[in-house]
Each structure stands twice: as structure tokens, then as C-alpha cells.
């Protein structure tokens, strides 16, 4: 079992016209059988917390990082 940190990101434009990545929310999945399952669980949790039908309503990409499991 592994643990993952999933960041939901958006590209935004600042006042000078430069695009930057902005983190909308970070969700940690402490126990997952695979990276794919962790991402699926995080997408579901993000959508539920934001009260939207799908995660893409408030973010356009995700970043996934494996983290040490909690002891």
C-alpha cells in the first residue's frame, strides 16, 4: 500500500498576461493499492468538497506525488 498527495491545479493569467499554475486544493490519500486508485479517490473527494459533478469544473490538471505512508 502507498500514500499519495494529489494537487488539483488551474492555469491562471496574472495582470501582466503571464500564465501560472495555481493549486486549487491538495488531497492526501493515505492508503491506496495503486496510484490510479488514489487519483480516482482524490477526484471524487475534490468534486464532493466543491459540490460539483466532476473535478474538471474547478481544476484543469492534477499533479501526483508519492509520499511516505503515515506511521
mmCIF file of the N, C-alpha and C atoms, coordinates in Angstrom:
data_MODEL
# 
_entry.id   MODEL 
# 
loop_
_atom_site.group_PDB 
_atom_site.id 
_atom_site.type_symbol 
_atom_site.label_atom_id 
_atom_site.label_alt_id 
_atom_site.label_comp_id 
_atom_site.label_asym_id 
_atom_site.label_entity_id 
_atom_site.label_seq_id 
_atom_site.pdbx_PDB_ins_code 
_atom_site.Cartn_x 
_atom_site.Cartn_y 
_atom_site.Cartn_z 
_atom_site.occupancy 
_atom_site.B_iso_or_equiv 
_atom_site.pdbx_formal_charge 
_atom_site.auth_seq_id 
_atom_site.auth_comp_id 
_atom_site.auth_asym_id 
_atom_site.auth_atom_id 
_atom_site.pdbx_PDB_model_num 
ATOM 1   N N  . UNK A 1 1  ? 0.843   -1.179 0.000   1.00 0.00 ? 1  UNK A N  1 
ATOM 2   C CA . UNK A 1 1  ? 0.000   0.000  0.000   1.00 0.00 ? 1  UNK A CA 1 
ATOM 3   C C  . UNK A 1 1  ? 0.894   1.250  0.000   1.00 0.00 ? 1  UNK A C  1 
ATOM 4   N N  . UNK A 1 2  ? 0.435   2.257  -0.689  1.00 0.00 ? 2  UNK A N  1 
ATOM 5   C CA . UNK A 1 2  ? 1.181   3.503  -0.794  1.00 0.00 ? 2  UNK A CA 1 
ATOM 6   C C  . UNK A 1 2  ? 0.295   4.683  -0.432  1.00 0.00 ? 2  UNK A C  1 
ATOM 7   N N  . UNK A 1 3  ? 0.935   5.822  -0.209  1.00 0.00 ? 3  UNK A N  1 
ATOM 8   C CA . UNK A 1 3  ? 0.232   7.067  0.077   1.00 0.00 ? 3  UNK A CA 1 
ATOM 9   C C  . UNK A 1 3  ? 0.597   8.078  -1.006  1.00 0.00 ? 3  UNK A C  1 
ATOM 10  N N  . UNK A 1 4  ? -0.373  8.951  -1.337  1.00 0.00 ? 4  UNK A N  1 
ATOM 11  C CA . UNK A 1 4  ? -0.170  9.915  -2.414  1.00 0.00 ? 4  UNK A CA 1 
ATOM 12  C C  . UNK A 1 4  ? -0.718  11.276 -2.032  1.00 0.00 ? 4  UNK A C  1 
ATOM 13  N N  . UNK A 1 5  ? -0.078  12.301 -2.574  1.00 0.00 ? 5  UNK A N  1 
ATOM 14  C CA . UNK A 1 5  ? -0.562  13.683 -2.459  1.00 0.00 ? 5  UNK A CA 1 
ATOM 15  C C  . UNK A 1 5  ? -0.987  14.100 -3.864  1.00 0.00 ? 5  UNK A C  1 
ATOM 16  N N  . UNK A 1 6  ? -2.246  14.473 -4.014  1.00 0.00 ? 6  UNK A N  1 
ATOM 17  C CA . UNK A 1 6  ? -2.790  14.859 -5.315  1.00 0.00 ? 6  UNK A CA 1 
ATOM 18  C C  . UNK A 1 6  ? -3.145  16.333 -5.259  1.00 0.00 ? 6  UNK A C  1 
ATOM 19  N N  . UNK A 1 7  ? -2.557  17.116 -6.168  1.00 0.00 ? 7  UNK A N  1 
ATOM 20  C CA . UNK A 1 7  ? -2.823  18.557 -6.238  1.00 0.00 ? 7  UNK A CA 1 
ATOM 21  C C  . UNK A 1 7  ? -3.692  18.841 -7.446  1.00 0.00 ? 7  UNK A C  1 
ATOM 22  N N  . UNK A 1 8  ? -4.762  19.574 -7.225  1.00 0.00 ? 8  UNK A N  1 
ATOM 23  C CA . UNK A 1 8  ? -5.669  19.985 -8.296  1.00 0.00 ? 8  UNK A CA 1 
ATOM 24  C C  . UNK A 1 8  ? -5.271  21.399 -8.713  1.00 0.00 ? 8  UNK A C  1 
ATOM 25  N N  . UNK A 1 9  ? -4.888  21.545 -9.973  1.00 0.00 ? 9  UNK A N  1 
ATOM 26  C CA . UNK A 1 9  ? -4.270  22.769 -10.456 1.00 0.00 ? 9  UNK A CA 1 
ATOM 27  C C  . UNK A 1 9  ? -5.082  23.435 -11.562 1.00 0.00 ? 9  UNK A C  1 
ATOM 28  N N  . UNK A 1 10 ? -4.932  24.749 -11.645 1.00 0.00 ? 10 UNK A N  1 
ATOM 29  C CA . UNK A 1 10 ? -5.507  25.551 -12.720 1.00 0.00 ? 10 UNK A CA 1 
ATOM 30  C C  . UNK A 1 10 ? -4.410  26.436 -13.293 1.00 0.00 ? 10 UNK A C  1 
ATOM 31  N N  . UNK A 1 11 ? -4.499  26.757 -14.560 1.00 0.00 ? 11 UNK A N  1 
ATOM 32  C CA . UNK A 1 11 ? -3.644  27.777 -15.156 1.00 0.00 ? 11 UNK A CA 1 
ATOM 33  C C  . UNK A 1 11 ? -4.403  29.088 -15.110 1.00 0.00 ? 11 UNK A C  1 
ATOM 34  N N  . UNK A 1 12 ? -3.806  30.085 -14.491 1.00 0.00 ? 12 UNK A N  1 
ATOM 35  C CA . UNK A 1 12 ? -4.405  31.410 -14.400 1.00 0.00 ? 12 UNK A CA 1 
ATOM 36  C C  . UNK A 1 12 ? -3.471  32.431 -15.037 1.00 0.00 ? 12 UNK A C  1 
ATOM 37  N N  . UNK A 1 13 ? -4.026  33.546 -15.420 1.00 0.00 ? 13 UNK A N  1 
ATOM 38  C CA . UNK A 1 13 ? -3.242  34.619 -16.018 1.00 0.00 ? 13 UNK A CA 1 
ATOM 39  C C  . UNK A 1 13 ? -3.175  35.778 -15.041 1.00 0.00 ? 13 UNK A C  1 
ATOM 40  N N  . UNK A 1 14 ? -1.950  36.283 -14.809 1.00 0.00 ? 14 UNK A N  1 
ATOM 41  C CA . UNK A 1 14 ? -1.816  37.420 -13.896 1.00 0.00 ? 14 UNK A CA 1 
ATOM 42  C C  . UNK A 1 14 ? -2.045  38.732 -14.649 1.00 0.00 ? 14 UNK A C  1 
ATOM 43  N N  . UNK A 1 15 ? -1.895  39.847 -13.970 1.00 0.00 ? 15 UNK A N  1 
ATOM 44  C CA . UNK A 1 15 ? -2.207  41.156 -14.553 1.00 0.00 ? 15 UNK A CA 1 
ATOM 45  C C  . UNK A 1 15 ? -1.265  41.552 -15.691 1.00 0.00 ? 15 UNK A C  1 
ATOM 46  N N  . UNK A 1 16 ? -0.110  40.890 -15.779 1.00 0.00 ? 16 UNK A N  1 
ATOM 47  C CA . UNK A 1 16 ? 0.822   41.186 -16.874 1.00 0.00 ? 16 UNK A CA 1 
ATOM 48  C C  . UNK A 1 16 ? 0.665   40.229 -18.043 1.00 0.00 ? 16 UNK A C  1 
ATOM 49  N N  . UNK A 1 17 ? -0.303  39.316 -17.948 1.00 0.00 ? 17 UNK A N  1 
ATOM 50  C CA . UNK A 1 17 ? -0.562  38.386 -19.031 1.00 0.00 ? 17 UNK A CA 1 
ATOM 51  C C  . UNK A 1 17 ? 0.211   37.085 -18.966 1.00 0.00 ? 17 UNK A C  1 
ATOM 52  N N  . UNK A 1 18 ? 0.980   36.889 -17.911 1.00 0.00 ? 18 UNK A N  1 
ATOM 53  C CA . UNK A 1 18 ? 1.744   35.657 -17.756 1.00 0.00 ? 18 UNK A CA 1 
ATOM 54  C C  . UNK A 1 18 ? 0.879   34.568 -17.115 1.00 0.00 ? 18 UNK A C  1 
ATOM 55  N N  . UNK A 1 19 ? 0.974   33.370 -17.644 1.00 0.00 ? 19 UNK A N  1 
ATOM 56  C CA . UNK A 1 19 ? 0.218   32.230 -17.127 1.00 0.00 ? 19 UNK A CA 1 
ATOM 57  C C  . UNK A 1 19 ? 1.025   31.555 -16.021 1.00 0.00 ? 19 UNK A C  1 
ATOM 58  N N  . UNK A 1 20 ? 0.338   31.191 -14.937 1.00 0.00 ? 20 UNK A N  1 
ATOM 59  C CA . UNK A 1 20 ? 0.995   30.468 -13.855 1.00 0.00 ? 20 UNK A CA 1 
ATOM 60  C C  . UNK A 1 20 ? 0.065   29.385 -13.333 1.00 0.00 ? 20 UNK A C  1 
ATOM 61  N N  . UNK A 1 21 ? 0.662   28.358 -12.730 1.00 0.00 ? 21 UNK A N  1 
ATOM 62  C CA . UNK A 1 21 ? -0.100  27.268 -12.131 1.00 0.00 ? 21 UNK A CA 1 
ATOM 63  C C  . UNK A 1 21 ? -0.565  27.696 -10.741 1.00 0.00 ? 21 UNK A C  1 
ATOM 64  N N  . UNK A 1 22 ? -1.816  27.449 -10.445 1.00 0.00 ? 22 UNK A N  1 
ATOM 65  C CA . UNK A 1 22 ? -2.393  27.794 -9.153  1.00 0.00 ? 22 UNK A CA 1 
ATOM 66  C C  . UNK A 1 22 ? -3.049  26.546 -8.562  1.00 0.00 ? 22 UNK A C  1 
ATOM 67  N N  . UNK A 1 23 ? -2.644  26.172 -7.358  1.00 0.00 ? 23 UNK A N  1 
ATOM 68  C CA . UNK A 1 23 ? -3.204  24.996 -6.699  1.00 0.00 ? 23 UNK A CA 1 
ATOM 69  C C  . UNK A 1 23 ? -4.574  25.338 -6.120  1.00 0.00 ? 23 UNK A C  1 
ATOM 70  N N  . UNK A 1 24 ? -5.585  24.586 -6.527  1.00 0.00 ? 24 UNK A N  1 
ATOM 71  C CA . UNK A 1 24 ? -6.940  24.791 -6.025  1.00 0.00 ? 24 UNK A CA 1 
ATOM 72  C C  . UNK A 1 24 ? -7.153  24.059 -4.702  1.00 0.00 ? 24 UNK A C  1 
ATOM 73  N N  . UNK A 1 25 ? -6.566  22.870 -4.591  1.00 0.00 ? 25 UNK A N  1 
ATOM 74  C CA . UNK A 1 25 ? -6.682  22.081 -3.362  1.00 0.00 ? 25 UNK A CA 1 
ATOM 75  C C  . UNK A 1 25 ? -5.692  20.918 -3.433  1.00 0.00 ? 25 UNK A C  1 
ATOM 76  N N  . UNK A 1 26 ? -5.209  20.509 -2.276  1.00 0.00 ? 26 UNK A N  1 
ATOM 77  C CA . UNK A 1 26 ? -4.343  19.345 -2.166  1.00 0.00 ? 26 UNK A CA 1 
ATOM 78  C C  . UNK A 1 26 ? -5.065  18.309 -1.308  1.00 0.00 ? 26 UNK A C  1 
ATOM 79  N N  . UNK A 1 27 ? -5.098  17.090 -1.813  1.00 0.00 ? 27 UNK A N  1 
ATOM 80  C CA . UNK A 1 27 ? -5.740  15.993 -1.082  1.00 0.00 ? 27 UNK A CA 1 
ATOM 81  C C  . UNK A 1 27 ? -4.720  14.875 -0.909  1.00 0.00 ? 27 UNK A C  1 
ATOM 82  N N  . UNK A 1 28 ? -4.602  14.387 0.307   1.00 0.00 ? 28 UNK A N  1 
ATOM 83  C CA . UNK A 1 28 ? -3.719  13.248 0.581   1.00 0.00 ? 28 UNK A CA 1 
ATOM 84  C C  . UNK A 1 28 ? -4.564  11.994 0.729   1.00 0.00 ? 28 UNK A C  1 
ATOM 85  N N  . UNK A 1 29 ? -4.175  10.990 -0.003  1.00 0.00 ? 29 UNK A N  1 
ATOM 86  C CA . UNK A 1 29 ? -4.776  9.660  0.120   1.00 0.00 ? 29 UNK A CA 1 
ATOM 87  C C  . UNK A 1 29 ? -3.740  8.820  0.851   1.00 0.00 ? 29 UNK A C  1 
ATOM 88  N N  . UNK A 1 30 ? -4.035  8.474  2.084   1.00 0.00 ? 30 UNK A N  1 
ATOM 89  C CA . UNK A 1 30 ? -3.049  7.832  2.957   1.00 0.00 ? 30 UNK A CA 1 
ATOM 90  C C  . UNK A 1 30 ? -2.809  6.357  2.649   1.00 0.00 ? 30 UNK A C  1 
ATOM 91  N N  . UNK A 1 31 ? -3.826  5.673  2.099   1.00 0.00 ? 31 UNK A N  1 
ATOM 92  C CA . UNK A 1 31 ? -3.679  4.249  1.783   1.00 0.00 ? 31 UNK A CA 1 
ATOM 93  C C  . UNK A 1 31 ? -4.353  3.979  0.446   1.00 0.00 ? 31 UNK A C  1 
ATOM 94  N N  . UNK A 1 32 ? -3.563  3.484  -0.510  1.00 0.00 ? 32 UNK A N  1 
ATOM 95  C CA . UNK A 1 32 ? -4.120  3.143  -1.817  1.00 0.00 ? 32 UNK A CA 1 
ATOM 96  C C  . UNK A 1 32 ? -3.369  1.951  -2.382  1.00 0.00 ? 32 UNK A C  1 
ATOM 97  N N  . UNK A 1 33 ? -4.102  1.083  -3.058  1.00 0.00 ? 33 UNK A N  1 
ATOM 98  C CA . UNK A 1 33 ? -3.479  -0.093 -3.677  1.00 0.00 ? 33 UNK A CA 1 
ATOM 99  C C  . UNK A 1 33 ? -2.647  0.288  -4.888  1.00 0.00 ? 33 UNK A C  1 
ATOM 100 N N  . UNK A 1 34 ? -2.989  1.427  -5.521  1.00 0.00 ? 34 UNK A N  1 
ATOM 101 C CA . UNK A 1 34 ? -2.245  1.871  -6.699  1.00 0.00 ? 34 UNK A CA 1 
ATOM 102 C C  . UNK A 1 34 ? -2.383  3.376  -6.859  1.00 0.00 ? 34 UNK A C  1 
ATOM 103 N N  . UNK A 1 35 ? -1.527  3.937  -7.688  1.00 0.00 ? 35 UNK A N  1 
ATOM 104 C CA . UNK A 1 35 ? -1.591  5.364  -7.994  1.00 0.00 ? 35 UNK A CA 1 
ATOM 105 C C  . UNK A 1 35 ? -2.926  5.709  -8.641  1.00 0.00 ? 35 UNK A C  1 
ATOM 106 N N  . UNK A 1 36 ? -3.395  4.853  -9.528  1.00 0.00 ? 36 UNK A N  1 
ATOM 107 C CA . UNK A 1 36 ? -4.654  5.091  -10.234 1.00 0.00 ? 36 UNK A CA 1 
ATOM 108 C C  . UNK A 1 36 ? -5.835  5.159  -9.267  1.00 0.00 ? 36 UNK A C  1 
ATOM 109 N N  . UNK A 1 37 ? -5.845  4.263  -8.283  1.00 0.00 ? 37 UNK A N  1 
ATOM 110 C CA . UNK A 1 37 ? -6.935  4.266  -7.296  1.00 0.00 ? 37 UNK A CA 1 
ATOM 111 C C  . UNK A 1 37 ? -6.881  5.506  -6.409  1.00 0.00 ? 37 UNK A C  1 
ATOM 112 N N  . UNK A 1 38 ? -5.675  5.937  -6.078  1.00 0.00 ? 38 UNK A N  1 
ATOM 113 C CA . UNK A 1 38 ? -5.535  7.146  -5.267  1.00 0.00 ? 38 UNK A CA 1 
ATOM 114 C C  . UNK A 1 38 ? -6.056  8.359  -6.027  1.00 0.00 ? 38 UNK A C  1 
ATOM 115 N N  . UNK A 1 39 ? -5.731  8.446  -7.296  1.00 0.00 ? 39 UNK A N  1 
ATOM 116 C CA . UNK A 1 39 ? -6.194  9.573  -8.119  1.00 0.00 ? 39 UNK A CA 1 
ATOM 117 C C  . UNK A 1 39 ? -7.716  9.548  -8.241  1.00 0.00 ? 39 UNK A C  1 
ATOM 118 N N  . UNK A 1 40 ? -8.279  8.382  -8.464  1.00 0.00 ? 40 UNK A N  1 
ATOM 119 C CA . UNK A 1 40 ? -9.735  8.262  -8.582  1.00 0.00 ? 40 UNK A CA 1 
ATOM 120 C C  . UNK A 1 40 ? -10.421 8.705  -7.289  1.00 0.00 ? 40 UNK A C  1 
ATOM 121 N N  . UNK A 1 41 ? -9.900  8.265  -6.151  1.00 0.00 ? 41 UNK A N  1 
ATOM 122 C CA . UNK A 1 41 ? -10.479 8.644  -4.858  1.00 0.00 ? 41 UNK A CA 1 
ATOM 123 C C  . UNK A 1 41 ? -10.355 10.144 -4.619  1.00 0.00 ? 41 UNK A C  1 
ATOM 124 N N  . UNK A 1 42 ? -9.204  10.717 -4.972  1.00 0.00 ? 42 UNK A N  1 
ATOM 125 C CA . UNK A 1 42 ? -8.990  12.153 -4.780  1.00 0.00 ? 42 UNK A CA 1 
ATOM 126 C C  . UNK A 1 42 ? -9.910  12.975 -5.679  1.00 0.00 ? 42 UNK A C  1 
ATOM 127 N N  . UNK A 1 43 ? -10.096 12.550 -6.918  1.00 0.00 ? 43 UNK A N  1 
ATOM 128 C CA . UNK A 1 43 ? -11.005 13.247 -7.831  1.00 0.00 ? 43 UNK A CA 1 
ATOM 129 C C  . UNK A 1 43 ? -12.423 13.263 -7.264  1.00 0.00 ? 43 UNK A C  1 
ATOM 130 N N  . UNK A 1 44 ? -12.842 12.129 -6.761  1.00 0.00 ? 44 UNK A N  1 
ATOM 131 C CA . UNK A 1 44 ? -14.188 12.023 -6.180  1.00 0.00 ? 44 UNK A CA 1 
ATOM 132 C C  . UNK A 1 44 ? -14.318 12.938 -4.951  1.00 0.00 ? 44 UNK A C  1 
ATOM 133 N N  . UNK A 1 45 ? -13.321 12.907 -4.072  1.00 0.00 ? 45 UNK A N  1 
ATOM 134 C CA . UNK A 1 45 ? -13.350 13.723 -2.860  1.00 0.00 ? 45 UNK A CA 1 
ATOM 135 C C  . UNK A 1 45 ? -13.335 15.220 -3.206  1.00 0.00 ? 45 UNK A C  1 
ATOM 136 N N  . UNK A 1 46 ? -12.515 15.617 -4.173  1.00 0.00 ? 46 UNK A N  1 
ATOM 137 C CA . UNK A 1 46 ? -12.442 17.011 -4.590  1.00 0.00 ? 46 UNK A CA 1 
ATOM 138 C C  . UNK A 1 46 ? -13.798 17.500 -5.114  1.00 0.00 ? 46 UNK A C  1 
ATOM 139 N N  . UNK A 1 47 ? -14.409 16.721 -5.984  1.00 0.00 ? 47 UNK A N  1 
ATOM 140 C CA . UNK A 1 47 ? -15.710 17.099 -6.544  1.00 0.00 ? 47 UNK A CA 1 
ATOM 141 C C  . UNK A 1 47 ? -16.767 17.202 -5.441  1.00 0.00 ? 47 UNK A C  1 
ATOM 142 N N  . UNK A 1 48 ? -16.750 16.266 -4.503  1.00 0.00 ? 48 UNK A N  1 
ATOM 143 C CA . UNK A 1 48 ? -17.717 16.290 -3.402  1.00 0.00 ? 48 UNK A CA 1 
ATOM 144 C C  . UNK A 1 48 ? -17.513 17.524 -2.520  1.00 0.00 ? 48 UNK A C  1 
ATOM 145 N N  . UNK A 1 49 ? -16.265 17.845 -2.193  1.00 0.00 ? 49 UNK A N  1 
ATOM 146 C CA . UNK A 1 49 ? -15.977 19.018 -1.350  1.00 0.00 ? 49 UNK A CA 1 
ATOM 147 C C  . UNK A 1 49 ? -16.363 20.322 -2.041  1.00 0.00 ? 49 UNK A C  1 
ATOM 148 N N  . UNK A 1 50 ? -16.197 20.372 -3.354  1.00 0.00 ? 50 UNK A N  1 
ATOM 149 C CA . UNK A 1 50 ? -16.509 21.589 -4.112  1.00 0.00 ? 50 UNK A CA 1 
ATOM 150 C C  . UNK A 1 50 ? -17.990 21.648 -4.513  1.00 0.00 ? 50 UNK A C  1 
ATOM 151 N N  . UNK A 1 51 ? -18.714 20.583 -4.258  1.00 0.00 ? 51 UNK A N  1 
ATOM 152 C CA . UNK A 1 51 ? -20.138 20.478 -4.625  1.00 0.00 ? 51 UNK A CA 1 
ATOM 153 C C  . UNK A 1 51 ? -20.340 20.661 -6.124  1.00 0.00 ? 51 UNK A C  1 
ATOM 154 N N  . UNK A 1 52 ? -19.512 19.943 -6.896  1.00 0.00 ? 52 UNK A N  1 
ATOM 155 C CA . UNK A 1 52 ? -19.594 19.973 -8.357  1.00 0.00 ? 52 UNK A CA 1 
ATOM 156 C C  . UNK A 1 52 ? -19.662 18.538 -8.866  1.00 0.00 ? 52 UNK A C  1 
ATOM 157 N N  . UNK A 1 53 ? -20.224 18.323 -10.065 1.00 0.00 ? 53 UNK A N  1 
ATOM 158 C CA . UNK A 1 53 ? -20.362 16.950 -10.551 1.00 0.00 ? 53 UNK A CA 1 
ATOM 159 C C  . UNK A 1 53 ? -19.039 16.287 -10.956 1.00 0.00 ? 53 UNK A C  1 
ATOM 160 N N  . UNK A 1 54 ? -18.059 17.072 -11.376 1.00 0.00 ? 54 UNK A N  1 
ATOM 161 C CA . UNK A 1 54 ? -16.774 16.499 -11.778 1.00 0.00 ? 54 UNK A CA 1 
ATOM 162 C C  . UNK A 1 54 ? -15.640 17.454 -11.413 1.00 0.00 ? 54 UNK A C  1 
ATOM 163 N N  . UNK A 1 55 ? -14.490 16.908 -11.124 1.00 0.00 ? 55 UNK A N  1 
ATOM 164 C CA . UNK A 1 55 ? -13.349 17.700 -10.665 1.00 0.00 ? 55 UNK A CA 1 
ATOM 165 C C  . UNK A 1 55 ? -12.910 18.746 -11.681 1.00 0.00 ? 55 UNK A C  1 
ATOM 166 N N  . UNK A 1 56 ? -13.166 18.507 -12.970 1.00 0.00 ? 56 UNK A N  1 
ATOM 167 C CA . UNK A 1 56 ? -12.726 19.445 -14.004 1.00 0.00 ? 56 UNK A CA 1 
ATOM 168 C C  . UNK A 1 56 ? -13.513 20.754 -13.982 1.00 0.00 ? 56 UNK A C  1 
ATOM 169 N N  . UNK A 1 57 ? -14.542 20.835 -13.155 1.00 0.00 ? 57 UNK A N  1 
ATOM 170 C CA . UNK A 1 57 ? -15.287 22.070 -13.021 1.00 0.00 ? 57 UNK A CA 1 
ATOM 171 C C  . UNK A 1 57 ? -14.492 23.172 -12.330 1.00 0.00 ? 57 UNK A C  1 
ATOM 172 N N  . UNK A 1 58 ? -13.487 22.794 -11.505 1.00 0.00 ? 58 UNK A N  1 
ATOM 173 C CA . UNK A 1 58 ? -12.696 23.788 -10.769 1.00 0.00 ? 58 UNK A CA 1 
ATOM 174 C C  . UNK A 1 58 ? -11.198 23.621 -10.953 1.00 0.00 ? 58 UNK A C  1 
ATOM 175 N N  . UNK A 1 59 ? -10.768 22.643 -11.718 1.00 0.00 ? 59 UNK A N  1 
ATOM 176 C CA . UNK A 1 59 ? -9.341  22.430 -11.961 1.00 0.00 ? 59 UNK A CA 1 
ATOM 177 C C  . UNK A 1 59 ? -9.163  21.849 -13.363 1.00 0.00 ? 59 UNK A C  1 
ATOM 178 N N  . UNK A 1 60 ? -8.001  22.075 -13.924 1.00 0.00 ? 60 UNK A N  1 
ATOM 179 C CA . UNK A 1 60 ? -7.762  21.590 -15.283 1.00 0.00 ? 60 UNK A CA 1 
ATOM 180 C C  . UNK A 1 60 ? -6.688  20.511 -15.375 1.00 0.00 ? 60 UNK A C  1 
ATOM 181 N N  . UNK A 1 61 ? -5.952  20.312 -14.288 1.00 0.00 ? 61 UNK A N  1 
ATOM 182 C CA . UNK A 1 61 ? -4.924  19.275 -14.289 1.00 0.00 ? 61 UNK A CA 1 
ATOM 183 C C  . UNK A 1 61 ? -4.645  18.838 -12.856 1.00 0.00 ? 61 UNK A C  1 
ATOM 184 N N  . UNK A 1 62 ? -3.981  17.710 -12.742 1.00 0.00 ? 62 UNK A N  1 
ATOM 185 C CA . UNK A 1 62 ? -3.585  17.223 -11.423 1.00 0.00 ? 62 UNK A CA 1 
ATOM 186 C C  . UNK A 1 62 ? -2.100  16.917 -11.431 1.00 0.00 ? 62 UNK A C  1 
ATOM 187 N N  . UNK A 1 63 ? -1.502  17.007 -10.267 1.00 0.00 ? 63 UNK A N  1 
ATOM 188 C CA . UNK A 1 63 ? -0.124  16.584 -10.045 1.00 0.00 ? 63 UNK A CA 1 
ATOM 189 C C  . UNK A 1 63 ? -0.162  15.530 -8.949  1.00 0.00 ? 63 UNK A C  1 
ATOM 190 N N  . UNK A 1 64 ? 0.553   14.434 -9.144  1.00 0.00 ? 64 UNK A N  1 
ATOM 191 C CA . UNK A 1 64 ? 0.541   13.325 -8.185  1.00 0.00 ? 64 UNK A CA 1 
ATOM 192 C C  . UNK A 1 64 ? 1.946   13.092 -7.669  1.00 0.00 ? 64 UNK A C  1 
ATOM 193 N N  . UNK A 1 65 ? 2.048   12.950 -6.357  1.00 0.00 ? 65 UNK A N  1 
ATOM 194 C CA . UNK A 1 65 ? 3.327   12.713 -5.704  1.00 0.00 ? 65 UNK A CA 1 
ATOM 195 C C  . UNK A 1 65 ? 3.158   11.587 -4.705  1.00 0.00 ? 65 UNK A C  1 
ATOM 196 N N  . UNK A 1 66 ? 4.013   10.578 -4.780  1.00 0.00 ? 66 UNK A N  1 
ATOM 197 C CA . UNK A 1 66 ? 4.002   9.517  -3.771  1.00 0.00 ? 66 UNK A CA 1 
ATOM 198 C C  . UNK A 1 66 ? 4.685   10.044 -2.523  1.00 0.00 ? 66 UNK A C  1 
ATOM 199 N N  . UNK A 1 67 ? 4.079   9.795  -1.373  1.00 0.00 ? 67 UNK A N  1 
ATOM 200 C CA . UNK A 1 67 ? 4.619   10.279 -0.110  1.00 0.00 ? 67 UNK A CA 1 
ATOM 201 C C  . UNK A 1 67 ? 4.823   9.090  0.831   1.00 0.00 ? 67 UNK A C  1 
ATOM 202 N N  . UNK A 1 68 ? 5.687   9.256  1.831   1.00 0.00 ? 68 UNK A N  1 
ATOM 203 C CA . UNK A 1 68 ? 5.870   8.165  2.795   1.00 0.00 ? 68 UNK A CA 1 
ATOM 204 C C  . UNK A 1 68 ? 4.571   7.906  3.553   1.00 0.00 ? 68 UNK A C  1 
ATOM 205 N N  . UNK A 1 69 ? 4.211   6.658  3.748   1.00 0.00 ? 69 UNK A N  1 
ATOM 206 C CA . UNK A 1 69 ? 2.984   6.355  4.490   1.00 0.00 ? 69 UNK A CA 1 
ATOM 207 C C  . UNK A 1 69 ? 3.082   6.839  5.931   1.00 0.00 ? 69 UNK A C  1 
ATOM 208 N N  . UNK A 1 70 ? 1.934   7.213  6.484   1.00 0.00 ? 70 UNK A N  1 
ATOM 209 C CA . UNK A 1 70 ? 1.895   7.651  7.881   1.00 0.00 ? 70 UNK A CA 1 
ATOM 210 C C  . UNK A 1 70 ? 2.239   6.473  8.791   1.00 0.00 ? 70 UNK A C  1 
ATOM 211 N N  . UNK A 1 71 ? 2.998   6.721  9.843   1.00 0.00 ? 71 UNK A N  1 
ATOM 212 C CA . UNK A 1 71 ? 3.362   5.617  10.747  1.00 0.00 ? 71 UNK A CA 1 
ATOM 213 C C  . UNK A 1 71 ? 2.393   5.490  11.870  1.00 0.00 ? 71 UNK A C  1 
# 
